[in-house]
Each structure stands twice: as C-alpha cells, then as structure tokens.
C-alpha cells in the first residue's frame, strides 16, 4: 500500500521563525515529529512518503501515487489541513486524520474518512486491525494513556534534515500542573509518562546517525514533570553527549520550580541544555491564582529567571493578558516585568479558551465563549467575552507588543539577559553559523535602522562575554522575525 503522510503548513507565527530562517538557509523550524513517529508504527511493507508543506509544495503526482493519505495537525494548522482534505477528496483519496485539531474538533472535518484520535499508540493499532479485514470504522478514540516506552523511534529517513533548524525528540507526556487555560491535561494527562533511559539513548543515537549536529528540541509538555526520573535520565544523557563529543545543544519546556533545584539545573547544564521555555504568564498575583498557576506564586520570577540564566540556560517566556483579574494597567505592568527579568524571547498573547480546557468549560457555562480558538498564540484574536472592555484589551495588547519589540526595548532585554547569563553549553561553529553572521552583518548591520544597536551589541559582547556572541547574534536575527510578526498583528 502507498501511504502519503502530509503535514499542513503553519501560518506566519511567533514560533514559525519564518523571517529568521532565511539567515540560516532553512525552510522550517521543526520537523513533523508526530507524523514521523506514526510512520514508524505503520506496517513495514507499506511504501511511505512524507510531504511537509512547510518545506515543499504538495504535487498532484504525489496525491495520485497514494492509496491512502494520513494527516496530522495542530489547531494553528487548521486552514491548511482543510485545504489538503479538499484536494484529497476531489481526487477520491481515503483520508486518515489525527492530532490535536482533529482530537478536539473532528466534527468540523466532514470529508475525513477515518479519525484516529487521542494517542496513536492506542488507537492506530485498532484502525490497522480493522483495515486489514476491510472494515475500518469512521472514528477511533480512547481515554487510555499508553505506555510510551513502546513507542518506536521516528522514521527519520522520510525527511531531509537539512531543511530544518532544529530536530525534535520526546521524553515524556503529561504535566503535573493543571493551569486553567492549558490543554496539556486534556491531551496527555496530569501524570507524566516517560520513556526509558535506554530508549532515549537510542533515539538520540538515531538523530546522530542522520548526520545532525545542532540543536535538538525535547518537545515535552514539562520536561521536569517527574524530577526524580529526570535525574536518573540526565547522567546517562551527559555520558552519551561526552562519548559523542557533544553533538547536540538541547532546549525544552519546564516549570518555574526548576530554579529551586540546584542539582537538576547543574545536571541539565552538564547535559548541554542551553534554552528552556517557561510559562511566566503575568506579574499580577491575582491572575496567577485565577488560572491555577500557583507554581509561579512561591517566589520572585525575576530571581527564577536570573538563577536559570546563571546556569547557562536562556529563558524563553510565555506571557498572557486578558485574565478576569487583570487591572487596567496590566499592559504597563507586563512591559516593566518583561524588561526587568530580561526574557528576550517573550511570547505575549491574549488569553485564549482552547477546546475542552477548564477555561473553555467555565466560559461556556458563563455564556462568554464567542468562537473557536485559532491556535496562534500571538494573533491578538479574542474568542471569549473578557471582563475588561474588548477594545481596551486589544488596544492595550497591541501597544504592549509594539513596546516590547521596538528596537530600543528588544536590545535592552538582550543586554539585561547577557548580564546574568553564564554560557556553559558546548557548541560547534558551523559553516551555517558563519553564513548567518555574514547575512546578519549585512541585513541588520548595514541596511537596517537597527544597525547602531546591532553593532553595539556585537562589539560589547565580543569584549565582555565572548562565549555568548553566538547567542547574541541569534537573538538579533530572531528580533528581525519578531518585528515582522508584531507589525502584522498590530496593523490597523
């Protein structure tokens, strides 16, 4: 059987890095890890081809070749997924769909033949069994949380790794916290399920064997959700990195309690972690209580961020406005907060009610839901009736973005970050890095209005903290992308 796996296109979003990818000659930020893993679960005798619309177009010839089409997508890819489904239907192709957008909104995709929802380790075998006897059902769903120690290594041979800026790997699913707005618990539960240490070493080796020698994103909902088990994994990962001469720099998502665990921070630093994403959300205490983010109320977030920076890991932060308890000056509060703590990569969005979350159910019961979520973190779209006047919230949000990603504030944050940051990651200077620096020197250092700030950053970093020069250049390049996204969101 000929199986065509299709990954829909992302719009131009905060995390797409579309405008900065050109500096490093890449086509997409991350590979479609879910589809690559599903491909490894399909029968070995089937012929498989994967098309990632973020790196190449989908041709009619590819569709004609396929006996069956598999599609996986997140909410933000919904529009592209619908276009793909329409093309497949017009050609009479059988469509199998799974992933977050279908799991929460499958009733909106009437032309899909078979939905394989929730976690594929449970539902995909059921579909394959029925398909083998010619009786596949329209929908497969399960509340069972699978043992992911049996999840196969992704089928990396289906993609060209040179198209991507960062590779991806998964260690765990689930998060022990239950923030009201977050859909992690809906998708993956509150009890983190983990892969074994041996399994993770095999997966790292599989990426290494492709020839990849750059950053790897551990895509977990919360990498430190089970700190005891993580501390058992990290020594083995440190040893693996040493044996292979530190081929990978690592990034992941964590919770703020990382800063309270010195041993864990040292282990992560030794394993070559250089970035972590934290949901910092808001400096307003009442809003943190409202959304159930109690893990952020135990101490000063400025000290949390500073501590992690001193251990060689750059904090990327998520921030939200639009909580019921937000005061009218929340926008100024957020600007001061973000500038003070030196989180350069600051993703700020208006609160969104994602399908089936606790927030979604509460707002629905209160009669405040307006529409489906777009799945884009920073598009400024409201899908519920806020307590604050709608126009005031949107206007304040746009002013917040304009301020944060102005050249002045953005470069101030880079300098604040570099003051506390202690580079520890072992990195390799590649040809791509040199080309990126040359392109940045031209695009940012000569023809851009930011040129004086750019060269001040580069020269100061070179003389004061030379090991941080690569990340300073990277942040300057990313600033180019964030500015483009901000202008799109904030245009009248």
C-alpha positions in Angstrom: 0.0 0.0 0.0 1.2 3.5 -0.8 0.9 5.8 2.2 1.3 9.6 1.8 1.8 11.4 5.1 1.1 15.1 4.9 2.0 17.8 7.4 0.0 21.1 6.9 1.5 24.5 6.6 2.0 26.8 9.5 0.9 30.4 9.1 3.5 33.1 9.9 3.5 32.9 13.7 5.8 33.8 16.6 7.3 30.3 16.7 7.5 29.7 13.0 10.7 31.8 12.8 9.8 32.3 9.1 11.7 35.6 8.7 14.8 34.4 10.5 15.1 31.0 8.8 16.4 32.8 5.7 19.5 33.8 7.6 20.5 30.2 8.2 19.2 28.8 4.9 16.5 26.6 6.5 12.9 26.1 5.4 11.2 25.2 8.7 11.9 25.5 12.3 11.0 21.9 13.4 10.2 18.6 11.7 6.8 16.8 12.0 7.8 14.5 14.8 4.3 13.1 15.3 3.9 12.0 11.7 7.4 10.6 11.7 6.5 8.5 14.7 3.2 7.4 13.2 5.0 6.4 10.1 7.2 4.1 12.2 4.0 2.4 13.6 2.7 1.5 10.1 3.4 -1.9 8.6 7.0 -2.2 7.3 5.8 -3.5 4.0 3.9 -0.3 3.2 5.6 2.3 1.0 5.7 5.6 2.8 6.3 9.2 1.6 6.1 12.3 3.8 5.3 15.8 2.5 5.8 18.7 4.9 4.1 21.7 3.3 6.4 23.9 5.3 9.4 22.9 3.2 7.8 21.8 -0.1 4.6 22.0 -2.1 2.2 19.1 -2.4 2.0 17.9 -6.0 -0.8 16.2 -7.9 1.6 13.4 -8.8 2.2 12.7 -5.1 -1.5 12.5 -4.4 -2.1 10.3 -7.4 0.5 7.9 -6.1 -1.1 7.5 -2.7 -3.6 4.8 -1.8 -4.3 6.5 1.5 -3.4 9.9 3.0 -2.5 10.4 6.6 -2.8 14.0 8.0 -1.8 15.3 11.4 -2.2 18.9 12.5 -2.4 21.3 15.4 -5.1 23.9 15.7 -3.0 26.6 14.2 -2.7 24.4 11.0 -6.4 24.0 10.7 -6.9 26.1 7.5 -4.1 24.4 5.7 -5.4 21.0 6.8 -8.8 21.8 5.4 -7.3 22.8 2.0 -5.4 19.5 1.9 -8.5 17.5 2.7 -10.4 19.3 -0.1 -7.7 18.4 -2.6 -7.6 14.7 -1.4 -11.4 14.4 -1.6 -11.5 15.8 -5.1 -9.2 13.0 -6.2 -11.1 10.3 -4.3 -8.4 9.6 -1.8 -9.1 8.0 1.5 -8.1 10.3 4.4 -7.0 9.3 7.9 -6.6 12.2 10.3 -5.3 12.6 13.9 -3.5 15.0 16.1 -4.7 17.9 18.3 -7.0 19.8 15.9 -8.9 16.6 15.0 -9.0 15.2 18.5 -10.8 18.3 19.8 -12.7 19.4 16.7 -13.2 16.3 14.5 -16.8 17.2 13.8 -15.7 20.1 11.7 -13.9 17.9 9.2 -16.7 16.1 7.4 -14.7 14.9 4.5 -12.2 12.8 6.6 -12.9 9.1 6.1 -11.3 7.9 9.3 -10.4 9.7 12.5 -7.6 8.1 14.6 -7.7 10.4 17.7 -6.0 10.7 21.0 -2.7 8.9 21.3 -1.8 6.8 18.3 -0.1 4.0 20.4 -3.7 3.1 21.4 -5.9 4.0 18.5 -3.8 3.4 15.4 -3.4 -0.4 16.0 -7.2 -0.7 16.3 -7.6 1.1 13.0 -5.0 -1.1 11.3 -6.6 -4.3 12.6 -10.0 -3.3 11.1 -8.4 -2.1 7.9 -6.7 -5.4 7.4 -10.1 -7.2 7.4 -11.7 -4.5 5.2 -13.9 -3.0 8.0 -12.3 0.3 9.2 -14.6 2.5 11.3 -15.1 6.2 10.9 -13.7 7.1 14.3 -11.3 5.7 16.8 -10.9 7.3 20.2 -9.6 6.1 23.6 -9.2 7.6 27.1 -6.4 5.1 27.8 -3.0 6.6 28.4 -0.4 4.4 26.6 2.9 3.2 27.9 5.3 5.3 25.7 8.2 3.0 26.4 6.9 1.0 23.5 6.8 4.0 21.1 9.1 3.4 18.1 11.9 5.6 17.0 10.7 8.1 14.5 11.3 7.3 10.8 13.9 10.0 10.1 14.6 8.6 6.6 11.3 10.2 5.4 12.7 13.8 5.6 15.7 15.8 4.6 17.1 17.0 7.9 18.9 19.9 6.1 15.5 21.6 5.7 15.1 22.2 9.4 16.7 24.5 12.0 16.2 22.1 15.0 15.5 18.4 15.4 12.9 17.1 17.8 12.6 14.3 20.3 10.1 13.4 23.0 10.9 12.1 26.5 7.6 12.4 28.4 3.9 13.2 28.0 1.7 15.0 30.6 2.2 17.7 33.2 1.5 17.5 37.0 0.1 21.1 37.0 -3.4 21.9 35.8 -3.4 25.5 34.6 -6.9 26.6 33.6 -6.1 27.7 30.1 -3.8 24.8 29.1 -4.9 21.8 27.0 -2.0 19.6 28.0 -4.0 17.8 30.6 -6.8 17.2 28.0 -4.3 15.7 25.5 -1.8 13.9 27.7 -3.0 13.8 31.4 -1.5 15.0 34.7 0.7 12.1 35.4 3.9 12.3 33.3 4.6 9.2 31.4 8.2 8.6 30.5 10.4 6.8 28.0 13.2 4.7 29.5 16.8 5.9 29.6 17.9 3.2 27.2 15.1 4.2 24.8 16.1 7.9 24.9 19.7 7.0 24.2 18.6 5.0 21.1 16.5 8.0 19.9 19.4 10.4 20.4 21.6 7.9 18.5 19.1 7.7 15.7 19.2 11.5 15.2 23.0 11.4 15.5 23.2 8.7 12.8 21.3 11.1 10.3 24.3 13.4 10.5 22.6 16.0 12.5 25.0 18.1 14.7 23.0 21.1 16.0 20.1 21.8 18.4 17.5 19.3 19.5 14.2 20.3 21.0 12.9 17.9 23.7 9.2 18.7 23.0 7.8 17.6 26.4 4.8 19.4 28.0 7.1 19.7 31.0 10.5 18.0 30.9 10.9 18.2 34.7 7.3 17.0 35.4 8.9 14.0 37.2 12.1 15.3 38.7 13.2 12.0 40.2 13.1 10.2 36.9 14.7 13.1 35.0 17.6 13.0 37.4 18.1 9.3 36.5 18.0 10.1 32.8 20.4 13.1 32.8 23.6 11.3 33.9 23.1 8.8 31.0 22.5 11.7 28.6 25.6 13.5 29.9 27.7 10.4 29.3 26.2 10.0 25.8 27.0 13.6 24.9 30.6 13.2 26.2 31.1 10.0 24.2 29.8 11.7 21.0 31.7 15.0 21.7 28.6 17.0 22.5 26.9 17.0 19.1 23.6 18.5 20.4 22.6 21.6 22.2 19.3 21.0 23.9 16.2 23.0 24.6 12.9 22.1 26.2 9.9 23.3 28.2 10.0 23.4 32.0 8.1 24.8 35.0 9.4 27.6 37.4 10.3 25.1 40.1 13.4 24.3 38.1 15.1 27.3 39.8 14.6 25.7 43.2 16.5 22.5 42.3 20.3 23.2 42.1 21.1 19.6 41.3 18.7 19.5 38.5 20.0 22.7 37.0 23.5 21.5 37.2 22.6 18.2 35.5 20.7 20.0 32.7 23.6 22.3 32.2 26.1 19.4 32.0 23.8 17.7 29.5 24.2 20.7 27.2 20.8 22.4 27.7 21.0 26.0 26.5 17.4 27.1 26.4 14.2 26.5 28.4 10.7 27.8 27.8 8.7 28.9 30.9 5.1 29.9 31.2 5.7 33.0 33.3 2.2 34.4 32.3 1.8 37.6 34.4 3.2 39.7 37.2 -0.3 40.1 38.6 -0.7 37.7 41.6 -4.5 37.5 41.5 -4.4 36.5 37.8 -1.9 33.7 38.6 -4.3 32.4 41.3 -7.3 32.7 38.9 -5.7 30.5 36.2 -4.3 27.9 38.7 -0.6 28.9 38.1 0.2 28.5 41.8 3.7 27.2 41.0 4.6 30.8 39.9 3.4 32.4 43.2 6.1 31.0 45.5 8.8 33.4 44.8 10.0 36.3 42.7 10.0 35.4 39.0 12.9 37.8 38.5 15.0 35.5 40.7 13.8 32.4 39.0 14.8 33.7 35.6 18.2 35.1 36.9 19.0 31.7 38.5 18.3 29.8 35.4 20.3 32.2 33.2 23.3 31.9 35.6 23.2 28.1 35.0 23.7 28.6 31.2 20.1 28.3 30.1 18.4 31.1 28.3 14.8 31.5 29.4 12.1 31.9 26.7 8.9 33.1 28.3 5.2 32.9 27.7 3.0 35.8 28.9 -0.7 36.4 28.8 -3.1 39.4 29.2 -6.9 39.2 29.4 -7.4 37.4 32.7 -10.5 38.3 34.6 -8.4 39.7 37.4 -6.1 41.8 35.2 -6.1 45.5 36.2 -6.3 48.2 33.6 -2.6 48.9 33.9 -1.6 45.3 33.2 0.0 46.3 29.9 2.5 48.6 31.6 3.0 46.0 34.3 3.9 43.4 31.7 6.3 45.8 29.9 8.2 46.5 33.2 8.1 42.9 34.2 9.5 41.5 31.0 12.1 44.2 30.6 13.3 43.8 34.2 13.7 40.0 34.0 15.5 40.1 30.7 13.4 37.5 28.9 14.3 38.4 25.3 12.1 35.8 23.5 8.8 37.0 25.1 5.7 35.4 23.6 2.8 37.6 24.7 -0.7 36.6 23.8 -4.3 37.4 24.7 -5.9 34.7 26.8 -7.5 32.0 24.6 -10.1 29.4 25.5 -8.7 26.2 23.9 -11.3 23.5 23.3 -12.2 21.3 26.3 -9.9 23.1 28.7 -11.1 24.1 32.2 -11.2 27.7 30.9 -13.3 26.7 27.9 -15.8 24.9 30.1 -16.0 27.7 32.6 -16.5 30.4 29.9 -19.1 28.2 28.1 -21.1 27.8 31.3 -20.9 31.6 31.8 -22.1 32.3 28.3 -18.9 34.0 27.3 -17.5 31.9 24.5 -17.5 33.6 21.1 -15.7 31.4 18.6 -13.2 28.6 18.1 -9.6 29.2 19.1 -7.2 30.0 16.2 -4.3 28.1 17.9 -2.0 31.0 17.2 -0.5 32.4 20.4 0.1 36.0 19.3 -2.5 36.9 16.7 -4.5 39.1 19.1 -7.8 37.3 18.5 -10.4 37.1 21.2 -12.6 34.0 21.3 -14.5 35.0 24.5 -16.0 38.0 26.2 -13.4 39.5 28.6 -14.1 41.3 31.8 -12.0 44.3 30.5 -13.6 46.2 27.7 -12.8 44.4 24.5 -11.5 47.4 22.6 -9.3 48.4 25.6 -7.9 44.9 25.8 -7.0 44.7 22.1 -5.6 48.2 22.0 -3.5 47.6 25.2 -2.2 44.3 23.8 -1.1 45.9 20.6 0.7 48.7 22.4 2.4 46.1 24.6 3.7 44.3 21.6 4.8 47.5 19.9 6.7 48.5 23.0 8.3 45.1 23.7 9.5 44.6 20.1 10.7 48.1 19.5 14.4 48.2 18.7 15.1 50.0 22.0 13.2 47.6 24.3 14.3 44.5 22.5 18.0 45.3 22.5 17.8 46.4 26.1 16.4 43.0 27.0 19.3 41.3 25.2 21.8 43.3 27.3 19.9 42.6 30.5 19.9 38.9 29.7 23.6 38.8 28.9 24.5 40.4 32.3 23.2 37.4 34.2 23.8 34.7 31.5 26.7 32.4 32.1 27.4 30.4 28.8 28.0 26.8 29.6 26.8 24.9 26.6 29.4 23.3 24.4 28.7 24.4 20.8 30.2 23.8 17.4 30.8 26.7 15.0 29.5 25.6 11.6 29.5 26.9 8.1 25.9 27.8 8.6 26.8 29.9 11.6 29.4 31.9 9.7 26.9 32.5 6.8 24.2 33.6 9.3 26.6 36.1 10.9 27.6 37.5 7.5 23.9 37.8 6.4 23.1 39.5 9.8 26.0 41.8 9.4 24.6 43.0 6.0 20.8 42.8 6.8 20.9 44.1 10.4 24.3 45.8 10.5 24.2 47.9 7.3 20.8 48.3 5.6 18.6 48.2 8.8 17.5 51.0 11.1 18.8 48.8 13.9 22.4 48.8 12.7 23.8 51.0 15.5 22.2 48.9 18.2 23.2 45.7 16.4 26.9 46.6 16.2 26.9 48.0 19.8 25.6 44.5 20.9 28.1 42.6 18.9 31.2 44.7 19.9 30.2 44.8 23.6 29.5 41.0 23.7 32.8 40.3 21.9 34.9 42.1 24.5 32.8 41.5 27.6 31.3 38.0 27.2 32.8 36.4 24.1 31.3 33.0 24.6 27.9 34.5 24.4 28.5 36.0 21.0 26.7 33.2 19.0 23.5 33.6 21.1 23.7 37.4 20.8 23.7 37.1 17.0 20.9 34.6 17.1 18.7 36.9 19.3 19.4 39.8 17.0 18.3 37.7 14.0 15.2 36.4 15.8 14.3 40.1 16.6 14.0 40.6 12.9 11.4 37.9 12.7 9.5 39.1 15.9 9.3 42.6 14.5 7.7 41.3 11.3 5.2 39.3 13.2 4.4 42.2 15.6 3.8 44.6 12.6 1.4 42.1 11.1 -0.6 41.6 14.3 -0.7 45.3 15.1 -1.6 46.7 11.7 -4.9 48.6 11.7 
